Amino acid sequence: TSPKRIVQALAKIGLRGRRGNEQFGSWEIQSLLESGPGYQEYVAASTTLPRNTDAGQARVRVYRRPSHQDAPADQQRLRQLAQREYQQLYSLRDCSRVLQARDFCENDKSHDPAIVFELFAGSSRFDAYLRGNPSLSFDLRLAVITQVAETLHACHNRGVLHPRLHPGAVLVREAA
């Protein structure tokens, strides 16, 4: 299989490579954190704030539409879905265990929508953390699950649901 066909196949399912210094609002993409179906998450640096501060760095989730969905209606629907997710997350801004959504923006060229989050440096997905720490005690595992359950309860009390919750959707980091 040629590299061109691989790139085309990846684009067809919504995964696209980084295109230079892609910018979303005042955030410039730096490096890829993870890819999922229809989205990519990056570390980004602010073009207006000092980059060596927490405020000057962010996690940016870019919603990519599959290349077969190039109709303006598809782009508008994707934007509406991303904007709805941002509004729900923003409504949870006072929940300390929910990744804080800072902004909603889009790319000037591709018009792909994006949500800007706090960076949450040093975090890893819960499933990856468990694989990397196989001897983690039962009590610590239970403590994380308890925190997730309490956070979900707070979200549900506000009418916010997470239909795709799984261990890979939960970010954890060790306490300092």
C-alpha positions as CSV (number, residue, x, y, z in Angstrom):
1,T,0.0,0.0,0.0
2,S,1.4,3.4,-1.0
3,P,1.8,6.2,1.6
4,K,-0.6,8.3,-0.4
5,R,-3.4,5.6,0.0
6,I,-2.7,5.4,3.7
7,V,-3.0,9.2,4.1
8,Q,-6.2,9.1,2.1
9,A,-7.6,6.3,4.3
10,L,-6.7,8.1,7.5
11,A,-8.4,11.3,6.1
12,K,-11.5,9.4,5.2
13,I,-12.0,8.4,8.9
14,G,-11.3,11.9,10.1
15,L,-7.6,11.7,11.0
16,R,-5.4,14.3,9.4
17,G,-1.7,15.0,9.9
18,R,-0.6,18.3,11.3
19,R,-0.5,21.0,8.7
20,G,2.3,23.4,9.6
21,N,1.7,25.7,12.5
22,E,-2.0,25.2,12.6
23,Q,-3.8,27.9,14.7
24,F,-7.1,27.9,16.5
25,G,-8.1,31.3,17.8
26,S,-5.0,32.5,19.7
27,W,-3.7,29.0,20.1
28,E,-0.9,27.5,18.0
29,I,-0.6,23.7,17.8
30,Q,2.6,22.3,19.1
31,S,2.4,18.5,19.4
32,L,-0.1,15.7,19.1
33,L,-1.3,14.2,22.4
34,E,-3.8,11.7,21.1
35,S,-6.2,10.8,18.3
36,G,-9.6,9.4,18.5
37,P,-12.6,8.9,16.1
38,G,-13.3,12.3,14.7
39,Y,-10.9,14.3,16.9
40,Q,-7.3,15.0,17.7
41,E,-5.9,16.5,20.9
42,Y,-2.8,18.7,20.9
43,V,-0.6,20.7,23.2
44,A,-0.9,24.3,22.1
45,A,0.8,27.5,23.0
46,S,-0.8,30.9,23.2
47,T,0.1,33.6,20.7
48,T,-0.9,36.3,23.2
49,L,0.1,35.0,26.7
50,P,3.6,34.1,28.0
51,R,4.2,30.5,26.8
52,N,6.2,29.5,29.9
53,T,3.1,29.8,32.2
54,D,0.1,27.6,32.8
55,A,-2.1,30.2,31.2
56,G,0.1,30.2,28.1
57,Q,-0.3,26.5,27.4
58,A,-3.4,24.5,26.7
59,R,-4.8,21.2,25.5
60,V,-6.8,21.7,22.3
61,R,-9.3,19.2,21.1
62,V,-9.9,19.6,17.4
63,Y,-13.0,18.0,15.8
64,R,-12.2,16.7,12.4
65,R,-14.8,15.7,9.9
66,P,-14.2,12.8,7.6
67,S,-13.3,13.9,4.1
68,H,-16.5,12.4,2.7
69,Q,-18.4,14.9,4.9
70,D,-17.4,18.0,3.1
71,A,-20.8,19.5,2.6
72,P,-21.4,22.8,4.4
73,A,-24.3,21.2,6.3
74,D,-21.8,18.6,7.7
75,Q,-19.4,21.3,8.8
76,Q,-22.2,23.2,10.5
77,R,-23.4,20.1,12.3
78,L,-19.9,19.3,13.5
79,R,-19.5,22.9,14.7
80,Q,-22.9,22.7,16.6
81,L,-21.9,19.4,18.3
82,A,-18.6,20.8,19.4
83,Q,-20.1,24.0,20.6
84,R,-22.7,22.1,22.6
85,E,-20.0,20.0,24.2
86,Y,-18.1,23.2,25.1
87,Q,-21.2,24.8,26.6
88,Q,-21.8,21.7,28.8
89,L,-18.2,21.6,29.9
90,Y,-18.1,25.3,30.6
91,S,-21.2,24.9,32.8
92,L,-19.0,22.6,34.9
93,R,-16.2,25.1,35.4
94,D,-16.5,25.1,39.1
95,C,-16.1,21.3,39.4
96,S,-12.5,20.9,40.3
97,R,-12.3,17.3,38.9
98,V,-13.5,18.2,35.5
99,L,-11.0,19.3,32.9
100,Q,-11.6,23.0,32.5
101,A,-12.8,24.2,29.1
102,R,-11.3,27.7,28.5
103,D,-12.6,28.6,25.0
104,F,-14.3,27.5,21.8
105,C,-12.8,28.5,18.5
106,E,-12.1,27.3,15.0
107,N,-9.4,27.2,12.5
108,D,-9.5,30.2,10.1
109,K,-8.6,28.0,7.1
110,S,-10.3,24.6,7.6
111,H,-13.0,25.9,9.9
112,D,-12.5,22.8,12.1
113,P,-14.0,23.6,15.5
114,A,-11.9,23.2,18.7
115,I,-12.3,23.3,22.4
116,V,-9.4,24.8,24.4
117,F,-8.8,23.1,27.8
118,E,-6.4,23.6,30.6
119,L,-3.3,21.6,29.9
120,F,-3.4,19.4,33.0
121,A,0.3,18.7,32.7
122,G,1.7,15.4,33.8
123,S,-1.6,13.6,33.3
124,S,-2.2,10.3,31.6
125,R,-5.3,8.3,30.6
126,F,-6.5,6.1,33.4
127,D,-6.2,2.9,31.3
128,A,-2.6,3.8,30.4
129,Y,-1.8,4.7,34.0
130,L,-3.1,1.3,35.2
131,R,-1.1,-0.6,32.6
132,G,2.0,1.4,33.6
133,N,1.4,0.7,37.3
134,P,0.3,-2.9,37.6
135,S,1.2,-3.1,41.3
136,L,-1.1,-0.1,42.2
137,S,-2.9,-1.0,45.4
138,F,-6.6,-1.8,45.4
139,D,-7.2,1.1,47.8
140,L,-5.7,3.6,45.3
141,R,-7.7,2.1,42.4
142,L,-10.8,2.4,44.5
143,A,-10.0,6.0,45.4
144,V,-9.8,6.9,41.7
145,I,-13.0,5.1,40.9
146,T,-14.7,6.8,43.8
147,Q,-13.6,10.3,42.6
148,V,-14.8,9.5,39.1
149,A,-18.2,8.4,40.5
150,E,-18.5,11.6,42.6
151,T,-17.6,13.7,39.6
152,L,-20.2,11.9,37.4
153,H,-22.8,12.4,40.1
154,A,-22.1,16.2,40.2
155,C,-22.3,16.3,36.4
156,H,-25.6,14.3,36.3
157,N,-27.1,16.7,38.9
158,R,-26.5,19.5,36.4
159,G,-27.9,17.6,33.5
160,V,-24.6,16.8,31.8
161,L,-24.1,13.3,30.6
162,H,-21.0,11.6,29.3
163,P,-22.2,8.9,26.8
164,R,-18.7,7.7,25.9
165,L,-17.2,7.3,29.4
166,H,-14.4,4.7,29.6
167,P,-11.0,4.5,31.3
168,G,-9.3,6.1,28.3
169,A,-11.6,9.2,28.7
170,V,-10.5,9.8,32.3
171,L,-7.2,11.7,32.9
172,V,-5.3,11.1,36.1
173,R,-2.1,12.4,37.6
174,E,-0.3,11.6,40.8
175,A,-0.7,14.1,43.6
176,A,2.4,16.2,44.3
